[in-house]
Amino acid sequence: MVGSYNITLEGDVLKVGFGSPAENTEIVRDAVAAVKALNLQGGKLLKINGPASLPVAVALTHEVGHLYGAIGVFDPKMAGYVVAISHDPEYQVGDLIK
């Protein structure tokens, strides 16, 4: 989706990033619309990678949080995905997935 926020799915990684300049009010709406347009089917684990403001991150994880058993968010300092949401006993909140 072209707009103030861009999202693509590559395997189990949701690639996210800013598009055209905008305020968070518009970016959040565009981010939610972009993730809904993907018609995600859900699964065991979704990893999110790319820049996001705090409002965008919250909105995105809300949209996908119940579709997947766990959500990991990339932390470049740790070179891995930190589990931020889990409904799956295999993943605990705070786990690092390399």
Secondary structure, DSSP 8 states (H G I E B T S, - for coil): --SSEEEEEETTEEEEEE-S---HHHHHHHHHHHHHHTT---EEEEEEES---HHHHHHHHHHHTTTEEEEEEEETTTTEEEEEEE-STTS-TT-EE-
